[in-house]
Amino acid sequence: MLEIIKKNNNLVNNETKRREKKLCNMKATGFSFPNTFKKTTTTKKIYNTYKMKNRDELLSLNIEISIAGRMIQRRIMGKASFFTLQDIEGMIQIYIQEKKITSELYHNNFKKWDLGDIIGVIGILFKTKTGELSIYCNKIEILNKSLKPLPDKFHGLSNQEIRYRKRYLDLISNNKLYEIFKTRSNIIMAIRNFMVKHNFLEVETPMLQNTPGGASARPFITYHNEIKSQMYLRIAPELYLKKLIVGGFERIFELNRNFRNEGISTRHNPEFTMMEAYIAYADYKDMMNLIENIFKNITVFLFKNSQIKYQKYNFDFSKKFKRLTMKNAILQFNSTIQLSDLDNLDKIKNFANSIGIEIKKHWGHGKIETEIFEKTVEKNLIQPTFITQYPVEVSPLAKRNDINSKITDRFELFIAGYEIANGFSELNDVEDQKIRFLNQIKMEKKSDNKNIFYNQDYIEALKYGLPPTAGLGIGIDRLIMILTNQISIRDVILFPTLRPCNKQL
């Protein structure tokens, strides 16, 4: 295997040297990387506009096309040739004749260009006898040279790590990839449009923070030389956004990046996109309704209906999402445990041990219950489902339930076994919030988790009064996975986080 890799590398190196020599010769004869060619259309626009025209109609219209892209295939046939030009939206066939562009340009230039070179073409649109839309070339020029050979167009990039590390090659060799990221852009645009239409104000809060907060996660740490202080990339914008609610804003959202110095998987990337939104004078049920409306709106915007397919599952976002309490969800997927067992500390510990959960000394009742849920339930929540009534122990920023003070008015949304969103009625009792922060610090000392920070500035803000408020956070990357039918988060992030290339994944 190593010999094959070495042989392939040698072939690429030899080809690169050959192309570099060509570029030197081009420069010697006046090539200066021209920047005056004007592309006036795309392959997709050409097909959408003219695919229904027959040969005679196209000839009578005499449509001049100015287009540019990479030459990815070529058939040289003496004094005439065909080649395929690719832009970001597709491919089109170009027909070129020596007599039309001059013998000098045809033989001494065009025939010496390589696959991957960036070419500008001006010509007349026509259809071949087989009905293929093509351009009869009147003018042609090379705009830049590809010094390295492109991946095999048929097989593409088979090595997954190379696909992610050299995304530009992946885009060149995989036409469908552009559509995924175009859809990503449209999803984000649709969410923004929905929020603005519903009277939310988009705001921006610090990426660099003195004290991280809003989630329990390991932060990335940096140092600010001017103020001589350690700083953190944000793990969540939540506390800053709620300070804005204290300040008088009533409907706000932020759609931006978060950073967590944690694991990498098909569902996790250390740098990821979230949308958080907050409404004053609302509760967690309002936020569940808001999420349903957002999802319905963006699917109709993208697909003209609310039904989508993800892997082998079908979802209809026009329907109300299922709602289950955490306890009821555990009972539904664990037939050997009863409701009374979940309320008994010894019995819930025994059950957790029986399914392979290693209970830490500092875990309380609520944490054990949550671990059971995560291990036995999450992966089974295929259809959109809100799980509610999370324990206080795992919800340090959520308001306690008015009837049962051991649980919170909180939900998480699951689709296809993924956690997609989280939300709750916000805790606005400053004394309770202070106690929960301090309890987290105590628990930290008993555990390996060193990622809990007491945020005094947030406590100070709460002293001025946080109105009754509800908030939500939506994992944009995971949502995009669902809407583009991708099984890995890396396939919906243009440049996912990777280990250094000298280390194996």
Residue pairs with C-beta under 8 A, 6 or more apart in sequence:
12 148
12 149
15 148
15 149
16 147
16 148
16 149
19 114
19 145
19 146
19 147
19 148
19 149
20 147
22 112
22 114
22 145
23 31
23 145
23 147
26 142
26 145
31 142
33 143
33 144
34 141
34 143
37 66
37 68
37 120
37 141
37 143
38 66
39 66
39 67
39 68
39 87
39 120
40 65
40 66
40 67
41 65
41 66
41 67
42 67
42 87
42 88
42 89
42 90
43 67
43 69
43 85
43 86
43 87
43 89
43 90
43 91
43 92
44 89
44 90
45 89
46 65
46 67
46 92
46 125
46 133
47 90
47 92
47 133
50 58
50 63
50 125
50 133
51 133
53 61
53 127
54 127
55 126
55 127
55 131
58 125
58 126
58 127
59 126
61 125
62 124
63 124
63 125
64 122
64 123
64 124
64 125
64 138
65 121
65 122
65 123
65 124
65 125
65 135
66 120
66 121
66 122
67 85
67 87
67 92
67 120
67 121
67 135
68 85
68 87
68 118
68 119
68 120
68 121
68 143
69 85
69 86
69 87
69 118
69 119
70 85
70 86
70 87
70 115
70 116
70 117
70 118
70 119
70 146
70 150
70 172
71 83
71 84
71 85
71 86
71 113
71 114
71 115
71 116
71 117
71 118
71 119
72 84
72 85
72 86
72 91
72 115
72 116
72 150
72 153
73 83
73 84
73 115
73 153
74 81
74 82
74 83
74 84
74 115
75 81
75 82
75 83
76 111
79 97
79 98
79 99
79 106
80 95
80 96
80 97
80 98
81 95
81 96
81 110
81 111
82 93
82 94
82 95
82 96
82 134
83 93
83 94
83 96
84 91
84 92
84 93
84 94
85 91
85 92
85 93
85 94
85 119
85 121
85 135
86 172
86 175
88 171
88 178
89 178
90 175
91 175
92 133
92 134
92 135
93 128
93 132
93 133
93 134
93 135
94 121
94 123
94 134
94 135
94 137
95 123
95 126
95 128
95 134
95 135
95 136
95 137
96 106
96 110
96 137
96 140
97 106
97 137
98 106
98 107
100 136
100 137
100 138
101 110
101 137
101 138
101 139
101 140
105 140
109 142
110 140
113 119
113 142
113 145
114 145
114 146
114 149
115 146
115 149
115 150
116 146
116 148
116 149
116 150
116 172
117 142
117 144
117 145
117 146
118 142
118 143
118 144
118 145
118 146
119 140
119 141
119 142
119 143
120 140
120 141
120 142
120 143
121 135
121 137
121 139
121 140
122 137
122 138
122 139
122 140
123 135
123 136
123 137
123 138
123 139
124 135
124 136
124 138
125 133
125 134
125 135
125 136
126 133
126 134
126 135
126 136
127 133
127 134
128 134
150 169
150 172
150 173
151 157
151 169
151 172
151 173
152 173
153 173
156 170
156 173
156 174
157 163
157 166
157 169
157 170
157 173
157 174
161 498
161 505
162 169
162 170
163 169
163 170
164 170
164 490
164 495
164 496
164 498
165 498
165 501
167 494
167 495
170 177
171 177
171 178
180 484
180 486
180 491
180 492
181 492
181 494
183 302
183 480
183 483
183 484
184 480
184 484
184 492
186 301
186 302
187 298
187 302
187 476
187 479
187 480
187 483
188 255
188 273
188 476
190 297
190 298
190 301
190 302
191 255
191 275
191 294
191 298
191 474
191 476
192 202
192 255
194 293
194 294
194 297
194 298
195 202
195 253
195 275
195 277
196 202
198 251
199 251
200 251
200 252
200 253
200 277
201 249
201 251
201 252
201 253
202 252
202 253
202 254
202 255
203 241
203 244
203 249
203 252
203 253
203 254
204 254
204 256
205 234
205 237
205 240
205 241
205 244
205 254
206 234
206 240
207 233
207 234
207 256
207 257
207 259
208 222
208 224
208 231
208 232
208 233
208 234
209 231
209 232
209 233
209 234
210 229
210 231
210 232
210 457
211 232
211 453
211 454
211 455
211 456
211 457
212 219
212 232
212 234
212 235
212 451
212 453
213 235
213 236
213 238
213 239
213 453
213 455
213 458
214 234
214 235
214 236
214 237
214 238
214 239
214 397
215 235
215 236
215 238
215 260
216 396
216 440
216 449
216 451
216 452
217 235
217 236
217 260
217 261
217 262
217 451
218 260
218 261
218 262
218 450
218 451
219 232
219 233
219 234
219 235
219 259
219 260
219 261
219 451
220 232
220 233
220 259
220 260
220 261
220 270
221 230
221 231
221 232
221 261
222 230
222 231
222 232
222 233
223 229
223 230
223 231
224 230
224 231
233 259
234 258
234 259
235 258
235 259
235 260
236 258
236 274
236 276
236 473
237 254
237 256
237 258
237 274
237 276
238 276
238 397
238 471
238 473
239 455
239 458
241 252
241 254
241 276
241 278
241 471
242 278
242 426
242 458
242 461
242 466
242 469
242 471
243 458
243 461
244 252
244 278
245 252
245 278
245 280
245 426
245 466
245 467
245 469
246 461
246 462
246 464
246 465
246 466
246 467
249 278
249 280
250 279
250 280
250 281
250 467
251 277
251 278
251 279
251 280
252 277
252 278
253 275
253 276
253 277
253 278
254 275
254 276
254 277
255 273
255 274
255 275
255 476
256 273
256 274
257 271
257 272
257 273
257 274
258 271
258 272
258 273
258 274
259 270
259 271
260 270
260 272
261 270
262 268
262 270
264 270
264 497
265 489
266 487
266 488
266 489
266 490
267 418
267 478
267 489
268 489
269 477
269 489
269 490
269 493
269 496
269 497
270 497
271 497
272 475
272 476
272 477
272 489
272 493
273 475
273 476
273 477
274 473
274 474
274 475
274 476
275 473
275 474
275 476
276 471
276 472
276 473
276 474
277 287
277 290
277 471
277 472
278 426
278 469
278 470
278 471
279 286
279 287
279 290
279 469
279 470
279 471
280 467
280 468
280 469
281 467
281 468
281 469
282 468
282 469
282 470
283 409
283 425
283 468
283 470
284 388
284 409
284 410
284 411
284 423
284 424
284 425
284 470
286 470
287 411
287 423
287 424
287 470
287 471
287 472
288 321
288 323
288 386
288 411
288 413
288 423
290 472
291 321
291 413
291 421
291 423
291 472
291 474
292 317
292 320
292 321
294 474
295 317
295 384
295 479
296 306
296 317
296 318
298 483
299 305
299 306
299 307
299 308
299 317
299 483
300 306
302 483
306 316
306 317
306 318
307 314
307 315
307 316
307 317
307 318
308 314
308 315
308 317
308 482
308 483
309 315
309 485
310 415
310 416
310 482
310 485
311 416
311 485
311 487
313 382
313 383
313 416
315 383
315 384
315 415
315 482
317 384
321 383
321 384
321 385
321 386
321 413
322 383
322 384
322 385
322 386
323 385
323 386
323 388
323 411
324 332
324 385
324 386
324 387
324 388
325 387
325 388
325 389
326 369
326 370
326 373
326 387
326 388
326 389
326 390
326 391
327 339
327 342
327 369
327 389
329 373
329 377
329 381
329 385
329 387
330 337
330 342
330 369
330 372
330 373
330 376
330 377
331 337
331 338
331 339
331 342
332 377
333 376
333 377
333 380
334 351
334 372
334 376
336 351
337 351
340 347
341 347
341 348
341 351
342 348
342 369
345 365
348 365
348 368
348 369
348 372
349 359
349 368
351 372
352 359
352 368
352 371
352 372
353 359
355 372
355 375
355 376
356 375
357 368
357 371
357 372
357 375
359 368
359 371
360 447
361 446
362 443
362 446
362 447
363 371
364 393
365 391
365 393
365 406
366 390
366 391
366 392
366 393
366 394
366 406
367 391
367 393
367 394
369 391
370 390
370 391
370 393
370 394
373 387
377 387
378 414
378 417
378 419
379 417
380 417
381 387
381 414
381 415
381 417
382 415
382 416
382 417
383 415
384 413
384 414
384 415
385 413
385 414
385 415
386 411
386 412
386 413
387 411
387 412
387 413
387 414
388 409
388 410
388 411
389 401
389 404
389 407
389 408
389 410
390 398
390 407
390 408
390 410
390 411
390 412
390 424
391 406
391 407
391 408
392 398
392 400
392 405
392 406
392 407
392 408
392 436
395 408
395 410
395 424
396 427
396 436
396 437
396 439
396 440
397 424
397 426
397 427
397 433
397 436
398 408
398 409
398 410
398 424
398 425
398 426
398 427
399 408
399 409
399 424
399 425
399 426
399 427
399 428
399 429
400 407
400 408
400 409
400 427
400 432
401 407
401 408
401 409
408 424
408 425
409 424
409 425
410 422
410 423
410 424
410 425
411 422
411 423
411 424
412 419
412 421
412 422
412 423
413 419
413 420
413 421
413 422
414 420
415 482
416 482
418 475
418 478
418 481
418 482
419 475
419 478
420 474
420 475
420 478
420 479
420 482
421 472
421 473
421 474
421 475
422 472
422 473
423 470
423 471
423 472
423 473
424 470
424 471
425 468
425 469
425 470
426 466
426 468
426 469
426 470
426 471
427 433
427 436
428 462
428 465
428 466
428 467
428 468
428 469
430 459
430 462
430 463
433 458
433 459
433 462
434 459
437 454
437 455
437 459
438 454
440 452
441 452
441 454
443 449
443 452
444 450
444 451
444 452
477 489
477 492
477 493
478 489
480 486
480 492
481 487
481 488
481 489
481 491
481 492
484 491
484 492
486 492
489 496
490 496
498 505
499 505
